[in-house]
Each structure stands twice: as C-alpha cells, then as structure tokens.
C-alpha cells in the first residue's frame, strides 16, 4: 500500500505542477492567509512577496514529497518574505500566523482532494498519512529556520531604525532645519500637532533588568492618558527615556492626575506646544522640570514644568530661551516694542510695586491717578486679564524686560 500511495502522489504532483493548477493552489493559500493576517493589507508589494514565497513553497514541497528521502528546504523567496516582515516592523506573530494558516489551508485542500479522488479507503488513508506527515515536517522545518532569519533581520532593522530615529530627534533638538512632513513620516510621529514632552527616569533602586520595561510601560501609560497610545521615545541613557506625545489640542494637568507610572519611575512634563519649535521647547521645559525634581525635595511621581517654572527661572535652569517664553506669554500684547507699550509697562510695574495704589504710582510717574487707572485698564486689555492675576509672573516678566531690554523679546 505504501508503494501505491507513493505512486498516486507522484501522479497527483505531475498534475499540480502544471502552471495553471499551481497558480490556483497559490491563490487559494494566499486568500486564506490575507484574510487571517490584516497586515498584508498594507500594500501590493507585501502581497507580491507573499505570492512569491507561497509559489516557491508549493513547488519545493510538491517536488520533495515524491522522494523517499524527504528533505525540507525553504526556498529563497521564503527567506525574502521573512526579512520583509521584519523590515516592515511587524511582530513575529505575523510570520507564525502566516505559516499556521497556510498549513491549515493545505491540510484542508489535501484532505478534500484525496477524499474526492480516491475511493479505496486503505489507499486514501495511506495517502493522507503520507501527505499530513510531510506537510507538517515541511511547515515546522521552514518555520524553525525562518524564525532565525526574521529575528536576525529584525535586530538589524531595529538597530538601524533606532539609530536613525535617535539621530533625527537629536538633530531637531539641536535646531537643525527639517522638512516637517518628511521628517514626521520618517519618525512615524507627526510634527505639526501639539507636542507634550516627557522625561522619564528610573530611581537608582530599580533593578537594571527591569529598567527598560518599566520606562516603556510608563511612557505608554502617559501617552494613553493623553489620548494617544503612540509615543515617540529615544533612550537618554541607561536609566532614562525622552518621549513626545502628539495631541490636536493642549492637554490639561488633570489628564495625568490619575496616571499610574511603573514602580520606581518618575516623570517631568513640558508644556504642550505645536510644531517643530514646540517639539524642542516642550522637551527643554521637561528637562528643566526634571532638574528641579532631582534637586528639590518634592517626591511627586510627575512634575509639570508649569508648576516649577518660577523655580527654574530663579535657578537659571532653561536659560534665556525659557525666560523669553515666559515674557512673551505673560506680557502678550504688552510686550510690543513701541513707546506706547513701554509706557504702559512702566505704569503697571510701578502700580504693582506700590501695592496697587493709583495715588503712589501717579506721584512716581508725575501723573494724575485717573491717568494711571486708565493706563492700567489699557494694559489689562492687552494682557487679557487683570494685572492682579498671575501677579508674580507678571512682575517677573516686567522686571526681565526692564533688565534685558529687547533681548528679552527675541524669538
């Protein structure tokens, strides 16, 4: 019966290797795979590689299945597909599912074909046993080899992709001019929306083997809390991570009020600012907030730059760039570089310095108190709020502008 089974299989293989029939087998197998693996919907190029691999597998298997000395030899096209899957950034499950579905499709097809064509029960059983054994060995042997190819390619791809991503991020942070859309596409991170930067670090007591997992888990939690699971991140050292989360509008501190960082991880958060300039500024602010968090006594897991901005400026953290951002934000229209705005600024500064007294400010400026009151009203229109609101910030901004002059207004 064994020889009869081998003879039947040989006759079947001759028919299956006819180009039209082989094309039908490939189409049948790929249809099952594409239906089960959504990633193949990404584009025709990927499906073309799949067709080439499936066709080469069928030819190789059909040729080998007739031999007594059955050897599993995955075709070159199968290695190409494994590398393509790795280069696309797909997980190993895509490769494994591809072969699991293919095996199921082949089993189903062979069983149906043999049952239709062989009426003798013993011969049918012998053919099926031989087919099933060799299909399993072919699939298992191929997967074993191709997993190694995938893993090696994935590691090389990750090393290259991570290096390229890190280089691109550092170039942006250095102020290098970039094509916003092309660079965003390269990073897989849009550069036009608002960016909220995070600086994450693990406490010294965190085991080295847990650091990466805890940092990445915390980054994911922060991104999800802001409504965007996609987080751009680059390693800043053995125990640190720099991250950016894009959002269409600026998030509020309340969005992170209940976020749970991983044990031993702390975060510093910059303001949400749009565009490439915002990408840089938010990161600069997160670094400044981290500096305060590391040297101060506050042990909160998350430190917002907005909450420690004055401490940063007083300590010289962030430099002139941080001061200019604060001056522009707090003075708004009152920062205009004309004499009218300068006159209003002098009036507001003296008014606040005298405890909000129009009489004392008027004497210092040789003005009637009604004139002082009128100028304060003009200033508040430019500010968009009362001069008593955010008074500490307003006085600091006025002081910086008085001391540094036009330099405090530079972009």
Helices and strands as residue ranges (DSSP letters): H 2-16, H 19-36, G 38-42, H 44-64, H 76-87, H 92-117, H 121-174, H 180-187, E 194-202, H 208-225, E 232-237, E 240-247, G 253-256, E 265-269, E 273-274, H 275-295, E 302-304, H 305-314, H 319-331, G 332-335, H 339-353, H 358-365, H 369-383, H 391-404, G 405-409
